[in-house]
Amino acid sequence: MITLEDLNTGTVVDGEELEFFIDDETLIGEAYLDGELIYQDLDITNERQLRLNFYQSWAELDTGMEFEYA
């Protein structure tokens, strides 16, 4: 279980799978939680940059459960 908080709005969302995608043609980076778009950013050239920007706006909350990382 992944629990994320939007640091700008305080919105908390739960899900199972967090995925990052970058469109190489438009340089738009997107983050999806269980298939739903939760974050979008412009001028993204690689996944590292997208993840860094994402985690400036979102925080993963410790729910007291053990996390399993792939």
GISULUR-V272652 format. One record per residue. N is the residue number from 1. SS is DSSP state (helix for helix, strand for strand, loop for the rest). PSI is psi as a letter, one per 20 degrees, with the letter a starting at -180 (* if undefined). D_CENTER is the distance of its C-alpha to the mean C-alpha in whole Angstrom. Layout:
((N,SS,PSI,D_CENTER) (N,SS,PSI,D_CENTER))
This chain:
((1,loop,p,14) (2,strand,p,10) (3,strand,p,11) (4,strand,q,8) (5,strand,p,10) (6,strand,o,10) (7,loop,i,12) (8,loop,h,14) (9,loop,i,15) (10,loop,j,15) (11,loop,p,13) (12,strand,p,12) (13,strand,q,11) (14,strand,q,12) (15,strand,a,11) (16,loop,h,12) (17,loop,p,10) (18,strand,p,6) (19,strand,q,7) (20,strand,p,7) (21,strand,q,10) (22,strand,p,12) (23,strand,o,16) (24,loop,h,18) (25,loop,g,21) (26,loop,i,19) (27,loop,k,16) (28,strand,p,14) (29,strand,q,10) (30,strand,q,8) (31,strand,p,4) (32,strand,p,6) (33,strand,o,7) (34,loop,l,11) (35,loop,i,11) (36,strand,p,10) (37,strand,p,9) (38,strand,i,7) (39,strand,q,6) (40,strand,q,9) (41,strand,q,11) (42,loop,r,14) (43,loop,l,16) (44,loop,p,14) (45,loop,i,16) (46,loop,r,14) (47,helix,h,11) (48,helix,g,12) (49,helix,g,12) (50,helix,g,9) (51,helix,g,7) (52,helix,g,10) (53,helix,g,9) (54,helix,g,5) (55,helix,i,7) (56,helix,h,10) (57,helix,h,9) (58,strand,q,7) (59,strand,p,9) (60,strand,p,9) (61,loop,q,13) (62,loop,o,15) (63,loop,j,17) (64,loop,i,20) (65,loop,q,19) (66,loop,p,19) (67,loop,q,16) (68,loop,o,16) (69,loop,p,15) (70,loop,*,15))
